[in-house]
Every structure is written in structure tokens, then in C-alpha cells.
């Protein structure tokens, strides 16, 4: 039975950003960009504040309950391009300032250009983009990811819209496979030890 998802609001932004820090502090992309863990935790909070704001303003943000200890951020078809101005509106300037020159250079090498290039290559022209899926480690192992995605997939099914996601964590590939995603491509990022895995969920056959 599918749960009815909670739609977070601005008051939930700090809690959701912290949940994302807890879930992604050991994520390979972030470890490569910010090798020092204490520095990483502080800077990732600003990073995720920006992403949650962006999701609330230009996309769809879901949690399984008012507790907001999990989160899914989608950008849906027709929402418009992810422009620099939009990111600035959501805290982009502070994000760049907090990250600093060295980390931003690494971020640009590993993520900014690569993910967009691979998504344009592999994703269908019309698709839902799952930017982030995060579950606080305290409640992992309870099927939260499936509870977050199933209601959204049901809506996408009705509209015949596929869902695209990418991950830099190899073990996540199996998790996404179990959720119905198929692997499209694995890309080694030049100058790093990172691998980007491009994946797609297609509408179910009825």
C-alpha cells in the first residue's frame, strides 16, 4: 500500500538539509571534493540548503512524514532549465563563498559539467529528474526509498514519463536497480577516482 507523501515547506528546509548531510557525508563525490570530514559536514549543509530551496521553488520535494527524516527532490518536465540565475536565487552565491576556490574547482571538474552532459546524452527528451534521494542513517533499512518513490512513479506512469537519476556511489546502483531503474552507462570522470552511473526508470507496461 502506497503512503501519502508529505510536501515540505520552507520551515522544513534546515531539517531536510541536515538529513541530506547525514546521508551523503561519505558520498564519493563529496569526499573527493571535500576530503576533510569536519570541513565537509559544515560545507555540505550550505550545499544542501541550496538544493532543497531549489527543489521547493522549481521542482517537487517529498518526505514520507512530517518528521522529514527522508527526502526526494525531483525536477519535472516543463519546469524550465536549471540556470545560473535560478541557483543564485536559491543561495548559489553563499554556496560558492562557503565552498571556496579549491572545492569549487573540484566540484566543477567532477559534477557540474559532467552530470549535465551525461544526462543530455542518456535521458529521453521528456523525463522526470530525480536530483536527490536521501534517508537519514537512523531510519535506513525501513524501505523509505521505495515509499518515497512509489507514489511519484504511479503519477509518472499515468503520464508515460520516465525518471532519470545518476549516482557516484557504486553500491547505490544495486539499490536503484531494485527500485526499477536500469543502468544506462558508467562513466569514469577524468582526473578523479570517481565513476558516474547513469540510470533510468521507465513507465511500467500495462
C-alpha positions as CSV (number, residue, x, y, z in Angstrom):
1,X,0.0,0.0,0.0
2,X,1.4,3.4,-1.0
3,X,1.9,6.1,1.6
4,X,0.6,9.6,1.2
5,X,3.7,11.7,0.9
6,X,4.3,14.9,2.8
7,X,5.1,18.1,0.8
8,X,7.7,20.0,2.9
9,X,7.6,23.8,3.2
10,X,10.2,26.5,3.9
11,X,10.1,25.8,7.6
12,X,11.4,22.3,6.9
13,X,14.4,23.4,4.9
14,X,17.0,23.3,7.8
15,X,15.9,19.8,8.9
16,X,16.0,18.4,5.4
17,X,19.4,19.9,4.7
18,X,20.8,18.2,7.8
19,X,19.2,14.9,6.9
20,X,21.0,15.2,3.5
21,X,24.3,15.9,5.2
22,X,23.9,12.8,7.4
23,X,23.0,10.7,4.4
24,X,25.7,12.0,2.0
25,X,28.7,12.8,4.2
26,X,30.5,9.7,2.9
27,X,29.3,10.0,-0.7
28,X,32.3,9.6,-3.0
29,X,31.7,12.8,-4.9
30,X,31.6,14.9,-1.8
31,X,34.6,13.1,-0.2
32,X,36.6,13.8,-3.3
33,X,35.6,17.5,-3.4
34,X,36.0,18.0,0.4
35,X,38.5,15.4,1.8
36,X,38.4,16.7,5.4
37,X,35.3,15.3,7.1
38,X,34.7,18.1,9.6
39,X,35.0,20.7,6.8
40,X,32.8,18.5,4.6
41,X,29.9,18.4,7.1
42,X,29.9,22.2,7.6
43,X,30.1,23.0,3.9
44,X,27.6,20.3,2.8
45,X,25.0,21.9,4.9
46,X,25.2,25.1,2.8
47,X,25.3,22.9,-0.3
48,X,22.0,21.1,0.6
49,X,20.3,24.2,1.8
50,X,20.6,25.4,-1.8
51,X,19.3,22.2,-3.3
52,X,16.3,22.0,-1.0
53,X,15.4,25.6,-1.8
54,X,15.8,24.9,-5.5
55,X,13.5,21.9,-5.2
56,X,10.8,23.8,-3.3
57,X,10.9,26.7,-5.8
58,X,11.3,24.9,-9.1
59,X,10.6,21.3,-8.6
60,X,8.9,18.8,-6.3
61,X,10.1,17.9,-2.8
62,X,8.7,14.9,-0.9
63,X,9.1,13.3,2.5
64,X,7.3,10.3,3.9
65,X,6.1,12.2,7.0
66,X,6.2,15.4,9.0
67,X,9.4,14.2,10.7
68,X,11.3,15.0,7.4
69,X,13.9,12.3,8.0
70,X,14.0,11.4,4.4
71,X,13.7,13.4,1.2
72,X,13.3,13.1,-2.6
73,X,13.8,16.1,-4.9
74,X,12.5,15.9,-8.5
75,X,12.7,18.3,-11.4
76,X,9.7,17.6,-13.6
77,X,9.2,18.2,-17.3
78,X,8.2,21.7,-18.1
79,X,9.9,23.2,-15.1
80,X,12.4,25.1,-17.2
81,X,16.2,24.9,-17.3
82,X,18.4,24.9,-14.3
83,X,20.0,28.3,-14.9
84,X,22.7,30.1,-13.0
85,X,20.2,32.8,-12.0
86,X,17.9,30.2,-10.5
87,X,20.7,28.8,-8.4
88,X,21.7,32.3,-7.3
89,X,18.1,32.8,-6.2
90,X,18.4,29.7,-4.0
91,X,21.6,30.5,-2.3
92,X,24.2,29.9,-5.0
93,X,26.5,32.9,-4.1
94,X,26.7,31.8,-0.5
95,X,27.4,28.2,-1.6
96,X,30.3,29.3,-3.8
97,X,31.7,31.5,-0.9
98,X,31.4,28.7,1.7
99,X,32.9,26.1,-0.6
100,X,36.0,28.2,-1.5
101,X,38.1,28.2,-4.7
102,X,39.7,24.8,-4.4
103,X,36.5,22.9,-3.6
104,X,34.6,24.7,-6.3
105,X,37.2,23.8,-8.9
106,X,36.9,20.2,-7.9
107,X,33.1,20.4,-8.0
108,X,33.2,21.8,-11.5
109,X,35.6,19.1,-12.7
110,X,33.6,16.2,-11.1
111,X,30.0,17.3,-11.3
112,X,28.8,20.5,-12.9
113,X,29.7,19.8,-16.5
114,X,29.8,16.0,-16.4
115,X,26.4,15.2,-14.9
116,X,24.6,17.6,-17.3
117,X,26.5,16.3,-20.3
118,X,25.7,12.7,-19.5
119,X,22.0,13.4,-18.7
120,X,21.6,15.2,-22.1
121,X,23.2,12.2,-23.7
122,X,21.2,9.4,-22.0
123,X,17.9,10.8,-20.7
124,X,14.9,11.0,-23.0
125,X,13.8,14.4,-24.2
126,X,10.9,14.3,-21.7
127,X,11.7,12.9,-18.3
128,X,11.5,13.5,-14.6
129,X,14.9,14.1,-13.0
130,X,15.5,12.7,-9.5
131,X,18.2,15.1,-8.3
132,X,18.5,13.7,-4.8
133,X,17.1,10.8,-2.7
134,X,18.2,10.8,0.9
135,X,17.3,8.8,4.0
136,X,18.8,9.7,7.4
137,X,21.0,6.8,8.5
138,X,18.9,6.5,11.7
139,X,16.0,5.2,9.7
140,X,17.7,3.4,6.8
141,X,16.7,-0.2,6.2
142,X,12.9,0.6,6.6
143,X,12.0,0.8,2.9
144,X,11.9,4.6,3.0
145,X,13.3,5.0,-0.6
146,X,10.6,2.8,-2.0
147,X,7.9,4.6,0.0
148,X,9.2,7.9,-1.4
149,X,9.3,6.8,-5.0
150,X,6.3,4.6,-5.5
151,X,3.6,7.4,-5.3
152,X,5.7,9.5,-7.7
153,X,6.2,6.6,-10.1
154,X,2.5,6.0,-10.1
155,X,1.9,9.6,-11.3
156,X,4.7,9.3,-13.9
157,X,3.1,6.0,-15.1
158,X,-0.2,7.7,-15.8
159,X,1.7,10.3,-17.9
160,X,4.1,7.9,-19.6
161,X,7.1,9.8,-18.3
162,X,10.4,8.0,-17.4
163,X,12.6,9.1,-14.5
164,X,16.3,9.7,-14.7
165,X,18.9,9.6,-11.9
166,X,22.6,9.4,-11.6
167,X,24.8,8.3,-8.7
168,X,28.5,8.5,-7.9
169,X,28.2,5.6,-5.4
170,X,28.7,2.2,-6.9
171,X,26.7,0.3,-4.2
172,X,23.7,2.6,-5.0
173,X,23.4,1.0,-8.4
174,X,22.0,-2.2,-6.9
175,X,19.6,-0.2,-4.7
176,X,18.3,1.7,-7.7
177,X,18.0,-1.5,-9.8
178,X,15.8,-2.9,-7.1
179,X,13.6,0.2,-7.3
180,X,13.1,-0.4,-11.0
181,X,16.0,1.7,-12.6
182,X,18.1,0.2,-15.4
183,X,21.7,1.2,-15.8
184,X,22.4,3.1,-18.9
185,X,26.1,4.0,-18.6
186,X,29.1,4.0,-16.3
187,X,31.5,6.9,-16.8
188,X,34.9,7.4,-15.3
189,X,35.5,11.1,-14.5
190,X,38.9,12.1,-15.9
191,X,41.3,13.4,-13.2
192,X,39.4,11.7,-10.4
193,X,38.8,8.2,-9.0
194,X,35.0,8.7,-9.5
195,X,32.6,6.8,-11.5
196,X,29.2,8.3,-12.6
197,X,26.4,5.8,-13.1
198,X,23.6,6.9,-15.3
199,X,20.2,5.2,-14.8
200,X,16.6,5.3,-16.0
201,X,13.2,4.2,-14.7
202,X,10.8,3.5,-17.5
203,X,7.0,3.5,-17.1
204,X,5.5,0.2,-16.3
205,X,3.8,-1.8,-19.1
206,X,0.1,-2.2,-18.6
